[in-house]
Amino acid sequence: MDLIAASRKESTISTRYGSAEPGTGVRLDEARGRLLQSGAGTRLEAFGPAEWGLLTSIALIWGSSFVLIDFALTWFLPGVIAAARVGLGALTLALVPAARRPVAREDLPRVAFLGVIWMGIPLSLFPIAQQSIDSSVAGMLNGAMPLATAAWSALLLRRAPGGSQVIGLLVGFAGILAISWPQVQGSDASLQGTLLVLAAITLYGLSANLAVPLQQKYGALPVLLRAQLAALLIVIPFGLTDVAASEWSWQAALAMVPLGALGTGMAFVLMATLVGRVGGPRGSVAIYFVPVVAMILGVILLEETIARSALVGIGLVLGGAWLTSRRDRAGAEEAAPAR
C-alpha cells in the first residue's frame, strides 16, 4: 500500500488540538481559530517498516540535495534556487489528483502559515546566512532541529516527550556534532549568520508540530500543495531580485528538476506523513540521517574521506534513532482512558 495514501487512513487519535479523543482536553470546535495547534502521532508503537521506509526516503532525498544545490550555485544565486525549488515542488504536487482535494476554509490560514514558516522563511534565511557562515557550521546547527521540535512539542502539548525519546534525540545530536566536527574546525561563522540559522531551525521545529493535525485531517498532499503555494509568496521576490545577476545554464536548470520535484515537493510530503504518524519529535529524527547520506555520497561521488570521529557519529545517530523510534509511552499513557 502506498505510504502517502495509507497516511490519510490514520485516525486522529491523541491530538491535543483538533480532536475529541480522551485525554486530549480540547475538542475540535474549541480549537478552531487557533493558529498554533499540534498533536500526537496516530502510531504510538515502535517504528515499523512503513515508518523506517519514510525516514529512509526523506534522508536519501534531502541528503542528496546538498550535491544538487552545490552544483546549481555555480550559476544560480540563492534566491533563484529557492524560488525554483518551491515552484517546481508545488507544480509537482499539483499534478497529483489527491493533492487537489479540498481543505476547509477555516483551516486555510493554518496551512498558509505552515508554508510560510516551514519553507518560505527558512529557504530564504539559509542563503542569506551562508553569506557569513560556512555550510559545515550551518549543517551542524541544522542538526538541532529535532531538539527544537521536541521543545515545541512539550510547549504545545503541555507534556514532555518520553524518556527514551529525549535520550535518543540527545544521542543523535551528539552524533551530528561528531560528524560535523572535522569540517567545522577552522570554519567561519558570524553572529548574524548563526542567529539566522537558529531562527530557521526554530521555525522548522514549530512546523514539524503544526503539520501533525493538518496531515491527520486531510492527508499530506492537499496540505503541502497549498503550503507551498503560500511559500511562493515569500521566495519569489528573492528569486526576481537574484535572477538578473545569475548566469543561465542548462545543466543547473536540469539539476533543479529533482531538487524541486523531489527535495521540495515529495520530501516535505513524506516528512508531513511521518510526523502525522509518529508525532513531531519522533518523526524529526529523520533529519539526523541527512548529513550521513550527504557524507556517504561525498565519498562515492567526490572521493572524500571520512574522519574517525564521523564514524563514531554515525554510530551515535543510529543508536539515537533506535531509541527515539521506541514506543511513545508518555503518549500512550495520556491517550489511555481513565479507569
C-alpha positions in Angstrom: 0.0 0.0 0.0 1.3 3.5 -0.9 2.7 5.2 2.2 1.1 8.6 1.5 -2.3 7.0 0.7 -2.1 4.9 3.9 -1.4 8.0 6.0 -4.8 9.5 5.1 -6.5 6.5 6.7 -4.8 7.1 10.0 -7.3 8.2 12.7 -6.7 11.4 14.6 -6.0 9.8 18.0 -4.3 11.7 20.7 -4.4 15.1 19.1 -4.0 17.8 21.6 -5.8 20.4 19.4 -8.4 19.4 16.9 -9.7 16.1 18.3 -12.2 14.8 20.8 -10.2 11.8 22.0 -10.0 11.0 25.7 -7.1 12.8 27.4 -6.6 15.5 24.8 -8.6 18.1 26.7 -9.6 20.2 23.7 -12.3 19.4 21.2 -12.2 20.3 17.5 -14.8 23.1 17.8 -12.9 24.6 20.7 -9.6 24.6 18.7 -10.9 26.4 15.6 -9.2 29.7 15.1 -6.1 28.7 16.9 -3.0 29.1 14.7 -0.6 27.1 16.9 -2.1 23.6 17.0 -0.2 20.4 17.4 -0.9 16.8 18.3 0.5 13.3 19.0 1.0 10.8 16.2 -1.5 8.1 15.3 1.0 5.4 15.8 2.5 5.3 19.3 4.1 1.9 19.0 7.8 1.4 17.9 8.6 2.2 14.3 7.5 -0.4 11.8 8.6 -0.9 8.1 6.4 2.0 6.9 8.0 4.5 9.4 11.5 3.3 8.6 10.7 3.5 4.9 9.5 7.1 5.2 12.6 8.0 7.3 15.0 6.4 4.8 13.3 8.1 1.8 13.5 11.5 3.5 17.2 11.1 4.4 18.1 9.9 0.9 16.3 12.8 -0.9 17.4 15.6 1.4 20.9 14.1 1.8 21.4 14.1 -2.0 20.0 17.6 -2.3 23.3 19.1 -1.0 25.1 17.9 -4.1 22.5 19.4 -6.4 22.5 22.7 -4.5 26.3 23.0 -4.7 26.2 22.3 -8.4 23.4 24.8 -9.1 25.1 27.6 -7.1 27.9 27.6 -9.7 25.4 29.5 -12.0 22.3 30.5 -10.0 22.2 32.8 -7.0 20.4 31.5 -3.8 17.2 33.4 -4.4 16.7 31.8 -7.8 17.3 28.3 -6.4 14.8 28.9 -3.5 12.1 30.2 -5.8 12.7 27.4 -8.4 12.7 24.7 -5.7 9.3 25.8 -4.2 7.8 26.5 -7.6 8.8 23.1 -9.0 7.7 21.4 -5.8 4.2 23.0 -6.0 3.9 22.1 -9.7 4.8 18.5 -9.0 2.2 18.2 -6.3 -0.4 19.9 -8.4 -0.1 17.1 -10.9 -1.2 14.6 -8.3 -5.0 14.4 -8.2 -5.1 13.6 -4.5 -3.3 16.9 -3.8 -6.2 18.8 -5.2 -8.7 17.5 -2.6 -10.4 20.4 -0.7 -9.3 21.9 2.6 -11.8 23.5 4.8 -11.8 27.3 4.6 -11.2 27.7 8.4 -8.0 25.7 8.1 -6.5 27.6 5.2 -4.8 30.2 7.4 -3.1 27.4 9.4 -2.0 25.7 6.1 -0.7 29.1 4.7 1.1 29.8 8.0 2.7 26.3 7.8 4.0 27.0 4.3 5.5 30.4 5.3 7.4 29.1 8.4 8.3 25.6 7.0 9.5 26.7 3.5 9.1 30.3 2.7 11.1 32.0 5.5 13.7 29.2 6.2 14.6 28.7 2.5 15.2 32.5 2.3 17.1 32.7 5.6 19.6 30.0 4.9 21.1 31.6 1.7 21.4 34.9 3.5 23.1 33.2 6.5 25.5 31.3 4.4 27.0 34.5 3.1 28.6 34.9 6.5 28.7 31.3 7.8 30.3 28.2 6.4 28.0 25.5 5.1 29.6 23.0 7.6 28.5 25.2 10.5 25.1 25.6 9.1 24.7 21.9 8.6 25.8 21.2 12.2 23.3 23.8 13.6 20.6 22.3 11.4 21.1 19.1 13.3 19.4 20.7 16.3 16.1 20.7 14.5 14.8 17.6 16.3 15.6 19.2 19.7 13.7 22.3 18.6 10.8 20.1 17.6 10.8 18.3 21.0 10.8 21.7 22.8 7.9 23.0 20.7 6.0 19.7 21.3 6.4 20.0 25.1 5.1 23.6 24.9 2.1 22.9 22.7 1.1 19.5 24.1 1.9 20.5 27.7 3.8 17.3 28.3 7.4 16.3 27.8 8.4 13.6 25.3 9.1 10.1 26.8 12.4 9.4 28.4 13.7 7.1 25.7 12.8 9.7 23.1 14.6 12.5 24.9 17.7 10.3 25.3 17.6 9.3 21.7 17.3 12.9 20.5 20.3 13.9 22.6 22.4 10.9 21.5 21.5 11.6 17.9 22.6 15.2 18.2 25.8 14.2 19.7 26.3 12.1 16.6 25.7 15.1 14.4 28.3 17.0 16.4 30.8 14.2 15.9 30.1 14.0 12.2 30.4 17.8 11.7 33.3 18.5 13.9 36.1 17.8 11.4 34.5 20.2 8.9 33.6 22.8 11.5 37.2 23.3 12.7 38.6 26.4 11.2 35.3 27.4 9.7 34.0 31.0 9.8 30.7 31.9 11.4 29.4 35.4 12.2 26.9 36.1 14.9 24.4 37.3 12.4 24.7 34.2 10.3 24.4 31.9 13.3 21.3 33.7 14.6 19.6 33.4 11.2 20.2 29.7 11.0 19.0 29.2 14.6 15.8 31.2 13.6 15.2 28.9 10.7 15.7 25.8 12.9 13.3 27.2 15.4 10.7 27.6 12.7 11.4 24.1 11.4 10.8 22.7 14.8 7.5 24.5 15.1 6.5 23.4 11.6 7.0 19.7 12.4 4.5 20.1 15.2 1.9 22.1 13.3 1.9 19.7 10.4 0.7 16.8 12.6 -3.0 17.6 13.0 -3.3 19.0 9.4 -1.8 15.8 7.9 -4.1 13.7 10.1 -7.2 15.6 9.0 -6.5 16.0 5.2 -3.5 13.9 4.3 -0.1 15.3 3.4 -0.7 16.1 -0.3 -3.5 18.6 -0.1 -1.8 20.4 2.9 1.6 20.6 1.3 0.4 21.8 -2.1 -1.4 24.8 -0.5 1.5 25.3 1.9 4.0 25.5 -1.0 1.8 27.9 -2.9 1.8 30.2 0.2 5.6 29.8 0.5 6.0 31.0 -3.1 4.8 34.5 -2.0 7.8 34.7 0.3 10.5 33.3 -2.1 9.5 34.8 -5.4 10.7 38.3 -4.5 14.2 36.9 -3.7 14.2 35.0 -6.9 13.3 38.0 -9.0 16.0 40.0 -7.3 18.7 37.4 -8.0 17.7 36.3 -11.4 19.3 39.2 -13.2 22.7 38.5 -11.6 22.5 34.8 -12.2 24.0 33.0 -15.2 21.9 30.7 -17.3 22.9 27.1 -17.5 21.0 24.1 -18.9 22.9 21.8 -16.5 22.0 23.8 -13.5 18.4 24.1 -14.7 18.2 20.3 -15.1 19.6 19.9 -11.6 16.7 22.0 -10.2 14.2 19.5 -11.5 14.9 16.7 -9.0 15.8 19.3 -6.3 12.3 20.9 -6.7 10.2 17.9 -7.6 11.7 15.5 -5.0 13.6 17.7 -2.5 10.9 20.3 -2.0 7.8 18.5 -3.4 7.8 14.9 -2.3 10.2 15.1 0.6 8.1 17.5 2.5 5.0 15.3 1.8 6.9 12.3 3.2 8.0 14.3 6.2 4.5 15.5 6.9 3.3 11.9 6.6 5.9 10.7 9.0 5.2 13.3 11.7 1.5 12.7 11.3 2.0 9.0 12.0 4.5 9.2 14.9 4.4 12.8 16.1 6.8 15.7 15.6 9.7 14.7 18.0 10.0 11.1 16.8 9.5 12.0 13.1 12.1 14.7 13.1 14.8 12.2 13.9 14.9 11.7 10.1 17.0 15.0 10.0 19.8 13.2 11.8 20.3 10.9 8.8 20.6 13.7 6.2 24.3 14.5 6.9 25.1 10.8 7.0 23.7 10.4 3.5 25.4 13.6 2.3 28.7 12.3 3.7 28.4 8.9 2.1 27.6 10.5 -1.3 30.6 12.7 -0.9 32.8 9.6 -0.5 31.2 7.9 -3.5 30.9 10.8 -5.9 33.7 13.2 -4.8 36.2 10.7 -3.3 36.1 12.5 0.1 37.4 10.8 3.2 35.5 10.1 6.4 37.2 11.1 9.6 37.3 8.8 12.6 35.0 11.0 14.6 32.5 10.9 11.8 32.4 7.1 12.0 31.6 7.4 15.7 29.0 10.0 14.9 27.2 7.6 12.5 27.0 5.0 15.3 25.6 7.6 17.7 23.0 8.7 15.0 21.9 5.1 14.5 21.7 4.5 18.3 19.8 7.7 18.9 17.3 6.9 16.1 16.6 3.5 17.5 16.0 4.9 21.0 13.7 7.6 19.6 11.8 5.1 17.5 10.7 3.1 20.5 7.1 3.1 21.8 5.9 6.5 22.9 4.9 5.5 26.4 4.1 9.1 27.5 1.7 9.5 24.7 0.2 6.0 25.2 -0.4 6.8 28.9 -2.1 10.1 28.1 -4.3 8.5 25.4 -5.4 5.6 27.6 -8.9 6.1 29.0 -9.2 6.7 32.7 -10.2 3.7 34.8 
